[in-house]
Structures are given as C-alpha cells and as structure tokens.
C-alpha cells in the first residue's frame, strides 16, 4: 500500500474469504518463519502453499504497509473488525 499504484503479489495467498483470518495473521506475524523455513517438500496442504506465497511477498516488502485486495479490486481490512 506504500506504492502508487500498490504492488500486486504475483502468487495468490488464498482463494476464499475463509482464508482472510490466516492471511491477516501472516501479515501481523510478518517476522515469523521465513519462506526458507517452510518445508514445501511435503506440500500436500493448500494452506502451506498459500502461506508460502504470502511469506514470499511479505519478505520482499518488510518495511511496507501490506493490504488485502482481491482480484476484483475489493479491499478487506487487515485488522478483523470486532
């Protein structure tokens, strides 16, 4: 969100609105496990595939404000509303 226009991730972080809680958590835990620490050899879990994509984008933009925008241009809050 710090760039004009905002940068777009090349790979998807999820496919459904039900993925939003995980994506939000990944943004808030941006200094957690790195992409290299994920074991993608046994990647039969779609969540791990999407987590890898999220962490790859976040690690390339550590100082940037990260937002959530879907492929249709709809923006979702990064912090879940109470």
Protein Blocks (a to p, Z undefined) as FASTA:
>chain_A
ZZccddddfbdfbfbfklmmmmmmmmmmmmmccfklpcfklmmbfklmmmmmmmmmmmmm
mmbccddddfkopacdfbdcZZ
